[in-house]
Amino acid sequence: MEYRKLPRGNDNERFSVLGLGMGGIQNTPADEIEEIIKKAIEHGINFFDLCAAGCVYEPFGRAIKGQREKVFLQCHFGAVYDENGEYGWCRDFETIKRTFFWELEKLGTDYADFGFLHCVDTHEDVDELLNMGLVDYLRKLKCEGRIRHMGFSSHTPDVAERLIDMGDFDMMMFSINPAYDFEKGDEYGIGSVGERARLFKKCEEMGIGISVMKPFFAGQLLSADQSPFKVALTHAQCLQYAIDRPAVLTAVPGVQTLEHLDTLLAFLNSTEEERDYSLINNLDLGKVAGTCVYCNHCQPCPCGLDVGLINKYYDLALAGDAIARGHYEKLSVKADACMACGHCESRCPFGVRQESRMKEIASYFER
C-alpha cells in the first residue's frame, strides 16, 4: 500500500491511496460490514468516507474498536438520516449538529479526522452555509479537538475554488474519473477539461489534499456497453487514473460485499501494465457516436422531458444501481411522455436516436 501525507497535516497523517466509501453499504448485513472494515484495515486501508446510512455507524464502530488510531474518518455536516436510517441531505443547523454527535457516539470515538461541508455545489450553497454559521461551527469544533481538519465535498470547480480561497480547508472531496475529466459524464461532471485541471493544480499548489469519489463513474467505465467511450476500463486503470491527478491523496470507491473489497484489494498486487490507462489518449468523440452522454444539448424538450437525466438513470439501472429506479420514479415527466416530435434528435451532437430510446426506457421501467 502506498501512503500519502496530508500537506497541512502532521507526519502521522498519511493516507492509503486506496480508501473506502460507505455510501452504498447500507443493505449489507451488519456483521459483514464489520468484517469488511476489519479486513480493509488488515490490508492497509486507513481512510474511510462516512457519508452513509445510519445503520452503518454501529458496525463500523465495532470494527475500529481498539484501533481508532489506525484510521482516518471523513464525516459530512449536512448528510443526515430519516427515521428509517436512510441517508438524506439537510441544511437545518440543529439537525446537522445533533447528527454529528450521534455519529461519534455510534462510532465509539470523540473526534472525526475531517469535518466536511457536505455537497457544496453552488455559490448559493456557500452563502447559505456561511449565513447559518456552519463554517464558524466547524472552526469551533476544530479548536475543541472534535474535528482535526476542515474539508468539503463538491462537484463544481469554481465553487470549490471559492472555498479553497477562504483558507480554512485542508481537504476536498471531488469526483474524478476519465468520463468527467473528458466532458463525457453526467450532470455531476461539472466543468471543462481546463477548469477541472486548474482546480486540481491549485489544490496541489495550496496544499489541499483531494479524496476522490466516483472513480468508476458508477461502474459505467468498467463496461464497454455502458461506458461513454465504448471501451471498458479496469478497476486498476480507473484507480490509477484517479490517484495520478494532482493533489489526490486517496480514492474512496464504495463496496457492498467482501467480494467487492477483494476486487479493490487486487489493485495492490496489479502490475504497472495492468494499471496503465494510456489507452484513453486514443479515444475521441467519434467513439461515443450514438450514445447519450447527458450533455442536454437537446433541451428544452417540448414535452418537458429531462432527456439527459432519464438516460442517466436508465444507464445506471442497467449497470446494477438499485437506487436509479427510485430516482427515475420520482421524475414528474417520464420517458413514456415522449411524443416523437424529433426536436431532441435534430439537436443531438452525437446522433442519438432518442425517440426509440425513450420507448426502450419506458418499457424497461414498466417491467
Secondary structure, 3 states (H helix, E strand, C coil): CCEEECCCCCCCCEEECECEECCCCCCCCHHHHHHHHHHHHHCCCCEEECCCCHHHHHHHHHHHCCCHHHCEEEEEECEEECCCCCEEECCCHHHHHHHHHHHHHHHCCCCEEEEEECCCCCHHHHHHHHHHCHHHHHHHHHHHCCEEEEEEEECCHHHHHHHHHCCCCCEEEEECCHHHHCCCCCCCCCCCHHHHHHHHHHHHHHCCEEEEECCCCCCHHHCCCCCCCCCCCCHHHHHHHHHCCCCEEEECCECCCHHHHHHHHHHHHCCHHHHCCHHHHHCCHHHHCCCCCCCCCCCCCCCCCCHHHHHHHHHHHHCCCHHHHHHHHCCCCCHHHCCCCCHHHHHCCCCCCHHHHHHHHHHHHHC
